[in-house]
Every structure is written in C-alpha cells, then in structure tokens.
Amino acid sequence: MHIYNTLTRRKEPFSPIVAGKVSMYVCGMTVYDYCHLGHARVMVAFDVITRYLRHRGYDVTYVRNITDIDDKILKRADENGESISALTERMIAAMHEDEARLNVLPPSQEPRATGHIGDIIAMIETLIEKGFAYHAANGDVYYRVRQFAGYGKLNNRQLDDMRSGARVEVDVHKEDPLDFVLWKAAKPGEAHWHSPWGEGRPGWHIECSAMSTCCLGDTFDIHGGGPDLTFPHHENEIAQSEAATGKTYVNTWMHAGAVRVNQEKMSKSLGNFFTIRDVLAEHDPEVVRYLLVASHYRSAINYSVDSLVEARKSLTRLYTALEGVDAEEAGVSSDAAERFTAAMDDDFNTPEALAVLFDLARDLNRAKSDQPAEAPRLAGELKRLAGVLGLLQQTPQTFLKGSQQQMALSEADIEAKIADRQAAKANKDFAQADAIRDELAALGIILKDSREGTTWVIEGP
C-alpha cells in the first residue's frame, strides 16, 4: 500500500508503527454551526480510508476531535442568547445525525477540547520550560516560532517568506509577529479555566496537539484533515508537539480536496454555501456520498445539480444490476477483488475502484441472461466491494424507487398514472399514453415496460 504524504510531497509505502495496527487522527469540527459540504468531504474521505484499512485487516484506531471552545463558539452563543454547552451539544447532535445519514461510521474516539484542559496546560508548561513558549504581559502564552528549527516543513515555506507574504496578526505583546497563541487570558464574562498563567482558555492549535498525543501517543501513523488546515493549523501542531516531546509527531500527513460549487469556491459571500442538511433535504444521502467518493480524496469536487444527476445515474446502473438477484456471500479471491485492492492500495484511488464495480455490474447483467447460476456470486461480490466504500447499502427496490421526499408525486399517484397509461394503451390512445410517460419522465420518474408489467425508477438528482 502506498499513501501520498503531504509532508514529503510524494507517495510512500505505508508501514504502520505497530504491525497490523493503524493510529489515525483527523481534525474534526468546531461546533458553532451546522456542518457544511466541506465537512462532508472530510467525513466521507476518511470514513472510506478507515473502512478500507479495516478491510485490509488492520486494527484501526480512528480519533476525530471536537473543538467545543473557541472564539466562534463564544460569539455564536452570545448572539443566540444561549449557553456555550447548549450550543455545542445541539451542534454535536446535528453533526452525528448528518454523518449517520451519509453512512459515515463513528470514530473510535471523539475527544472534546474541554475534556483535555489539563493535558493542554501540561503541554504548554513543557513548552515554556523548554524555551519554546513565553507568558506575555497581557496574560496570553505564545509559541516562539523561530525557536523551532523545522517550522514550515509541512508547507515547504521559509519563515521570512511567511512574514512578508502572510497576513500576520499584529500584537505588541508578541516577541515576533509570527508567534501564535497557546493560551488566551479570559476577558470579563468569558468561559475560562484556571491555569498557572491566570484564568483563560486554550488556543485552537494546542488543542489538537494535546488531544492527539493523549489518545494515540507521541508519534502516530496518520494525521488527516481538510485542505485549508495545512497552514497554519497543522504546521503549528507539528511545532508544538515535536518541541514538547522531542519526537516525530506524525509519519504520514493526508489532506482531502476542496469542494467547489458550480466551479466556484464555496463561500457565504457568494451565496453558494450549503450545509449537509440543506443538501440532504433535497437529495438521497447515498447519491451525495457517491459524488464525494467518485473523486480521488485529494482532488477538488465540483458540487452542482448536474454532478448529482450523474451520481444518481451511476448508482442506478449499479442497483439495476443487483435488481432481481439474491446476492450470496462472496469469497475473498477474485479478479475483481484483486483489481479493487490494487486501486485502493494506490493512495485510495476510489475512481479506479468504482471502475471495477461497474465492470462487475456489466458482468452481472450478462450473467442474469446467459449464466443465471453465476449471477448470485457476482451480485455478492459487487455488494461486498461496494460496501468497503460505504455504497449499495439499500435494497435495489428502495433506491430505484427513490425516497418519498425526493418524489414530486407520491407512490400512489405514480401507480395511478401508470394505470391511466395502461388504460390509454388498451384504448389505442397511444398519444395519451406517451404524454403520461413524458410527464413522469419530466419529473425524473422513468417507466420500464416488460412482459411482467410496468415498473418505475427515479433518475433525477
């Protein structure tokens, strides 16, 4: 297995620290609002990675944190007139609902920043003792960036280039403009914890350093996150953790690609910002998951109505192949399984893995007519391999008919239209029969005539 390492900027053979076990940490959500499509991208990408590693026989400890204390949380709670805990608990529950609908498995551990304040304080104390941090006159504690010789290695940046090219926060209390905060002195009325430096709360970057090392040790196998976290968040994590422990923090860094909407960057200012629940209110969750899986995890994804239509058509092909076949338990040795494994072993190449599924679907369609006895085995293999990607988890009948919320007409209304069409055909009113078929097609409801009668599927987004 080879994985692209953001740190070295190349694919490398994957060799976990402990044979047969994988330790992985992924930066989770700051829970002040509902999760958006970018969060869904990261959730699904690392869910697929976790599923595949387990499929390959690894014992995976997947840690994804929750940031439940942060400037944005304080601001939103104040705006809403609710307590911090009420806000964060509500958003955490919503996040769990969203990921469950996307068929994202829960992480092995889900630490919260507020549950690790003691560990955060201990790490800051170590950094101060080693000369990598200092307590400033304003009560904040800062990290001395220039004290850490490897700063910038994840992003391949030089310190002076960062200073001249980046928007650096101006703070007269810092020794250097590049220094970043580890502990924030509490303002009047703010949530706070007691520390050796007075009442305050942790900075964002130190939270992940403390939680990851507490859950997985000083050095672990994989650290993942979204594309916007490489700098400064992950760069700062490396500096904090390696300065504190004196050990390599992470062996392999992985970052998911961005989500674009109609080829534009997703942002509230452009009016193209979508929460997961906005999307799932109108589209089948498995269609959305397929869209997120169909691109390589490092590639950008374009979200649009057209891309969702194509995703549904692709899933429809797979489910149609499974329709009418009783899938049997598949074995582990087949040409398709070997090709699937080769694709996923190559930095989790899901587009190539999906190509294997479509080849299986083609073979299954042929077998249904030419070799019926072979069809159950092929169907079982298709379901087994698709399950590694978290796909084809519904019955073909359920998916192909679509969920009630996605249909412009109720199931009873559709069946009544089919009956009207049958009556029109019986009366040789073929123009009326065609008009009914076209009316349903315009709504994404496709009729299929056979000797057994007329069935229908949803092919819209």
Secondary structure, 3 states (H helix, E strand, C coil): CEEEECCCCEEEECCCCCCCEEEEEECCCECCCCCEHHHHHHHHHHHHHHHHHHHCCCEEEEEECEECCCHHHHHHHHHHCCCHHHHHHHHHHHHHHHHHHCCCCCCCECCEHHHHHHHHHHHHHHHHHCCCEEECCCCCEEECHHHCCCCCCCCCCCHHHHHHHCCCCCCCCCCCCCCEEEEEECCCCCCCECCCCCCEEECHHHHHHHHHHHHHCCCEEEEEECHHHHHHHHHHHHHHHHHHHCCCCEEEEEECCCEEECCEECCHHHCCCCEHHHHHCCCCHHHHHHHHHHCCCCCCEEECHHHHHHHHHHHHHHHHHHCCCCCCCCCCCCHHHHHHHHHHHECCCHHHHHHHHHHHHHHHHHHHHHCHHHHHHHHHHHHHHHHHCCCCCCCHHHHHHCCHHHCCCCHHHHHHHHHHHHHHHHCCCHHHHHHHHHHHHHCCEEEEEECCEEEEEECCC
